[in-house]
């Protein structure tokens, strides 16, 4: 093995190394029965982060404008506002304001509307942040897996 190839596989990560050896992972969402592209396909990470940024900015604005006097306490209140907003909007209409702006929706694994109970589980785990940073090969965060949810394009 050439040293450049060994360094390249180390820098590229284990998935690229496995693909170089012939492993086929398929596309994101294939195991869930989602289409490869277009409406109903797995939501890309860039859109998901953009939607979360918009939602967080709105929660900070609400917390600072209505609940807190200083920025430090506003960020503490914003987590509660984010939790409440996610439970109410994802549990009823399937998307938050940020998700709607970025063309995303949260559905159950069975492609139905996500129930209120699963929306609570998903939202609590999202506010803990750590589960949202752990992804599977379909691009779903741990909060989505444990909440039996999938984020898809509209």
N, C-alpha and C positions, 0 to 999 in steps of 0.2 A: 504494500500500500504506500502510495506517495504521501509525504508529510503534508502537502497542501490539501490533499483529500481528507486526511484525518482532522486537520484544523477546520476545514470547511464544514465537516459534519458536526463538529463540536459547536461551532458558532451558529449553525443552522438549527440545532436542536434535535431532539429525538424523533420528532415526526418526520423531518426532512431526511434523516438518516434511514428511517424505516421505509419511507417512500423510495429512496435510492436503492434499497434492496428488493423492491418490487411489491411492497404492501400497498393495497388499495383501501383508502379510508372512505372513499365516496365523498359526496358533498355534504355540507352542513344541513341537517334536518332530514336526511335520507332515512335514517333509522326510525324517525317519527312519522314517516309517510308524507312529508311536506314536499311541495314542488321545488325544483332547483332554483327557479327564478320567478319573478313577478309576484302578484298578490298571493298571499298565503305562504310564501317562502319564509325561511328563517330570517329574522331581522339581523342586519349587519351590526357589528359592534360600534362603528362610528355613529350610526343613527341612535343607537341605544345610549351611548355616552352623551350625545347632544341633547337627547330628550331628558336625561337625568340632570344635566346642567341647567336646562330651562326650568325644570321642576324645582330644583334646589334654589335657583335665583328667585322664583316666585314665592317659595316658602320663606326665604330670608326676608323678602320684601313684606310679606304678611306679618311675620314675627316681629320685625323691627318697627313696622308701622302701627301694629295693633297691640302687641303683647309686651314688648321690652323697650327699655330706654337706652341701653347701650349695646354695642355690637356683640360683646361677649355673651351676654345673656340671650341676645337674639338668636345666636347660632344654636344655643341649647333648646330654645323654644322651636326653632325651625325643624329640628328632628321630629318633634311631636306633630308639627303641622304636616310634615312630609308623610309621617305614618298615617295620620287621619286622612289626608288627601288621597293617598294610595289605596287605602281600604275602601273609601267611599267611591272613588272614580273607577278603579280597576274592578271592584266587586260589583258595580252596577253597569257601567257602559263599556268597560273593557280597556280603557286607556286614560292616562292622565293628560293634562294640557300639553305637556312637552311631547308625549308619545303621539298625540294627535297631530301636532305641528310637524313632526318628523315622519308621519305616515306609518305609525306602528300601532299594534293592538296586542293585548294579552289574552290568550285563550287557554282553555284546558288542553291536556294531552289528547283528549277525545274530540277536539275541535269545537267544543261547545263554549258557551260563556263560562268564565271562571266563577265558581260559586263564592259567596261571601266568606265562608269559612276558610277556603284555600287562599282567598285574597288576604285575609288576616295573617295567615301563616307566612305567605310570600312577603308581605309588607314588613312584618316584624323582622324577618331575616334580612331584608334589604336595608333596614335601618341599622342593623348590626354591622353592616358593610363587609365583614370578612366573607360571609357566604357569597356575596355578589362578586367577589374577586376570584373565586374558584370556578373554572369553567370546565365543561366536558367537551368532547370532540364535536358536538353539534352546536357549540357556542352558547349553550344554556348555562347560566350561573347556578350555583348550588341552591340559591334561594328559589329559582324557578323549578329546579328538579324536585326539591322537597315540597314545594307548593303545587306540584303537578301542573305547571304552567309552561307555555311556550310564547315567546314574543315573535310575532309575524308581521310582515308588511301588509298594509291595507291595499 
